Amino acid sequence: MERLILQSSIGFYSLLQDVLEQQDQEWIAREGRFRPGGRISLDDLGDDIWVEQFRFRRHEIYLLSDILDLPPVIVCSQSRVKEDSASALCMLLCRLVHVSRLVDVEMQFGWERSRFSHHSDNSFINLEPLEAPLALDPHRLTPEKLTYFATVMQQRGAPLDCRLVFNGWKRIHCLKYHSLITPDGIVIHIYGPVEGRRHDETVYQQSGLSALLEKHFVKPDGSPLFIYGDPAYTVAGRVLAGYKGAALSPEQIQFNTLMSRCREPVEWSFKEVVQQFPFLDFSRNHKVLLSPCGLWYLVAILLGNAHTILHHPQIPQYFQCPPPTLEEYFTGGPVDDAELDAWCLDSPWVQRDEQQDDTDSDSDV
């Protein structure tokens, strides 16, 4: 009898200990571990602090959450902990903006470190299906709109017989991306990630962009429009590049000079995304086979486009070319083009998943 009572007492105290530990964890998740006063109240912060900490004002965060069609309450798939969509988006932006340890974020915002880590990662995954804005959209980029871009570039000194938008590339930690940028500062196409050793021309051919340019990059009267790349690209189809060689004529030198001034903003766009989200430039946290580095960059490009729309940084100011609205950029109808649909499905997001699956299968061998 005494033995049964003793076992029951031990079982009761063990259960009580588990309950108390669970309550402690819930309190830590709710109030934070280090910050006096628990979690910071984001709604009490001024807009200047929101821009400094998250790169967007408070009402812009809520607008972006609605435009991205995030659920009102986001449940972490790992811990099952719940956060409202605005807080989860702030966690994601905080992860991209701050190059700091999780414990530092916990002390600053009162977000328990595992809760912050899980929700920021989960937010990246929630944004993963939103690939459409990073694919060429013929509904938004109409022949009239493309012709307007060509006119804007001519006003900045491009040769009058060239009707161009921008083309460029980016290498980050042995990953390379192929991007297409318009004078309003919006990345309208991005392909990658691929191995950093791949040549720019090879990546361009793999992207399948050439066929889309032939089909969609035309003026209302049917005359062609072109993209301008750096000298690494071959002049063919709808791609133009600067003249090469040492014995150039004065006209060729003038052409290269004028087009270089117009192509330079491509580099500004890469600078802009790293400047707004310094975490992308922190190489010690980027381990290609252990972290979703490609997904981080693509989500940053998506949010960078949203930041360009709301804040009009250097490129749209340089060309005096206003970007579209958030509704125009993120909301698009179905595209009646099987070729374009196939290209959109063969996107960097899907490729990353396939590569991840391959990596997982290799690690199990």
N, C-alpha and C positions, 0 to 999 in steps of 0.2 A: 504493500500500500504506500509506504514512504517512498519507494522507488518510483512508483507511478506519479506521485505528487511532485517529486524532484524533476522527473522528465517533463511534466506539464509546465513546471515553473521555468525550466530552461527554454522550452519551446515558446512560452509566452514572452520571456525577456528577449529572445532572439527575434521574434516577430516585432516586438516593440522597438528594438534597435533598428530593424529594417525600416519601419515606419518613420522613425526619427531621422534616419539618414536620408530617406526620400524627401522628407519635409525640408531638410537642410539644403539638399540639391535644388529643390524648387525655389527656396528662398534666395539661393545664390544666383540662380538663373533669372529671377525676377528683380532682385535688388543689386546684383553685382557683388564682387568679392572685395574690391579694394577701394572703390570710389566712395567717399563719405556721402551719405544721402541716397545711395543706390543709383539706379539708372537715371541718366540725364533726360530731362523732358525736352524733346526736340522742338515741340511747338512753342516753347518759351524763348527759343533762340531767334535772333534777328536775321534778316535776309543776308546781311554781309557775312555772318558766321556760316550760314548755310552754303553760300558760294565758296567760302574759304575751305570748308570741310568736305563738301560734297559736289562742288562745281555747279550746282543748280540752286535756285531760290526755292523756298518752301512750296509756293503754289506751283512751281514748275515740276517739282517732284510728284506732287499729286496729279498734275496734268499728265505727266509722262507715265505714271502708273495706270491711269485710265486709258491713254492712247495705246500702251502696250498690252492692254486687256489682261492685266494681272488679277488673279482672284483677290477678293477683299482680305481673306485670311490665308496665309501660306503656311502649310504644314511641312516641316522638315521630314524628308523621307527616311532619315537615319534615326533622329532622336524623337520624332513625332511632336516636337515643340512647335508652338504656333506663334506667328508674328503677323501683324498687319502688313499689307503690301508696301506701304510707304516706308515703314521701318526696315523691311527686308531689302528694298531697293537702296536705302541709305547705307545699309551694311555692305552691299555689293560695291557701291560707289566709294565707301570708306576704304574698302580693300584695295581698290584701284588707285585711289588718291594718295594714301599714306604708305610710306615705306617704313613700317614699324612692326614690332613684335605684337603678338596677340595680347600679351599681358599689358602692353602699353595702351592698346585700344581699350582694354577692360578698365584700366585706371582712368582713361580720359572720358569714356562714354558710359561706363558701368555695364557694358554688355559682357556677360560671362563668356570666357574665351571659347569654350566648345560650342556654345550657342551661336556666337558670332561666326565661327569658322563654318559650322554646318549650314547656317542660313545664307552666308555669302556664297558658298559653293552651290547650294541649292538654287539660288537666284541665277547664277550663271547657267545652270541646266534649264531653268524655266525660260530663259531668253533664247536658248539654243534653237527652238523651232522657228524663231522669227527671222528666217533667212531672206524673205522676199525683199525687204528694203535694200539689201546688199546685192541684189541681182538686178540686171538691167531691166527697167520698167518702161516699155514702149507707150504705156498709157500716160505716164507723167512726162516722159521725154519724147514729146511729139516732134514732128519735123519743124513746127513753128518754134518750139522751145529750143531745139538744137540750133536752129538758124539764129535765134537770139543770142545764144552762147557764142556763136561764130562772130556775130557783130560786136559783142563785148570784147572779144579778143582783138579784133581789128582796131578797136578804139584804143587798146593798150599798145599798139605799134606792130602787131603781127602783119606780115605781108598781105596785101589785099586779095591775092589769089589763093589764100589758104583759109579754109574754114575748119577750125580745129577745136577739139577739147583735149584734156591732158591725159597722159599715160605715164605711169611710173612704177617703181618697185620698192620693196622694203625687205631688209634682212634683219632678223632678230634672233640671236642665239641659235644660229645655224638653221633658222627657218626663214623661208622667203615667201613673199606675197606679191601678186600682180594686181595692180589697182588702176582704176580709171576715175579721174576726178574732173568735175566741171567747174567753170569759173565762179559758181556760187559757193564753192568750198565743200560740196557734198561728194563723198565717195560713192559713185553710182555702180561700181562693179569692183569686187575683190575676189581673187582666186588664190587659194592656198589653205593651209601651209604646205609647202613642198620643201625638199631638202635644199639647204643653202648652197650646195655645190651646183645646182642647176643653173644654166645660163638663162638670162632674161628672155631671149628669143625662144628657147625651149619651153619655158613656162607659158609664154604667150600662145604658142601653138597648142599646148596642152589645155589651156583654158577654154578653147572653143569660141573665143570672142570674135575671131576673124569672120566667121559666117554670120554672126549676129550684126556686126558692123555693116556687112554687105547688104543685109536685109533691112535694117532699121535706121541707119545713119544717112538720111537723105533730107534734102530740103523739100518744101511743099511742091516745087516744080519737078522733083525727081532727080535733081543734080546731087552728086555725092558730097558727103562731108567726111573729114579725115580726123584721125587722132595723131598727135605728135609725140614721139618718144625720144629717149636719149640716143646717142650714137650707137648703143649696143644693139638696137633693133635694125632689122633689114627693111629697106624701103620696098614695100610690096603691098598690093591691095589697098586697104584704107589706112595704112600706116606710113607716116613720113618721119624722117629723122634728119639731123644736120648733115651737111656735107663733110666728108672725111678727106684727109690727106694734107700734105704740107703746101702744095702749090694750088691754092684756091684763088679764084678771081675775086676782085673787090665786091662784086654782086653776091657771090657765095658767102663771103665773110660777113657782109651786111645781113644776109638772110639768117645765118647762124646766130649773129648777135641779137637780132630782133626776136627770134624764136626762143633763144635761151632766156631772155627776160620774161617771156610769157610762160615758159616751162618751169621756171624756178619755183613758183608757188606749189608745185608738186611736193617739193622737199618741205615746204612750210606745213603741209598737211601732216606729214609724218612727225615733224617737230611738235605740232599742235597736240596730237593725241598722246605723245609721251610727256609733254609739258603738263597737260591736264591730268594725266593718270601716270604718275612717276613709278608706280609699282611695276609697270611694263618694262622699265629700264633697270630694274634691280635684278641683275643676273644671278645672284646667289640664291634667289627663291625660284628660279626657273630651271627645272630639271625635266628635260623633254620627255623622258620615258616614265617619269613619276608624276608629273603635274600636267594638267590640260592647258599647256602654254598657248597652243593654237586657239583654243576656245576663248581664253582670256583676251587675246588680241582682237579677235573678231567681235566680241561683245563690246570691247572698248571702242572699236570703229563705229559700231552701231550707236552707242551712247555719244561718241564724239560727233556724229552727224546731228544728233538731237541737240547737242550743245551749240553746234554751228548755227542751227536754225534759230535757237533762242537768244544767242548772244552775239552773232555776227562778228566773228574774229577777223584775222588778218586778210584771208583770201577774198571773201566777199567785199570787204572794204577796199581792197586793192583794185578789184575789177568793177566796183560799184554795181555789183550784181546780187540782188537780194536772194537768199535761199527760199525754198518753199515753206509752207506752214507744216506743223507737225501732222495735222490731219491729212494734208496732201501727201506727205512723205510716207507715213506709216499705213495709210488706208489706200488700198488699191483693189480694183476689181479683177476678175479672172482674165487671163490673157489667152486669146484665141490663137495660139501659136504652139503647135506640138513641139517644134524644134526648140523654142525658148523654154517651154515647160520642162523638156528633157534636160536642158542645160541647167535650169534652176535646181532640179532634183539632184544633179551631179554637183552638189555644192560643197564648199569646204566643211560645213557642219557634218554632212553625211560621211565625207572622206575621213574626218577625224574619228568618227565612231568605228569605221571599218578598220582604220589603222590601230585603234585601241583594241578592237577585238583580236586583230592579228597579234598584237603585243601580248595580250592575255593568253592566247593559245600557245604562243612560243614559250611563255614563262612556265606553262604547265608541263612542258615536255621534259 
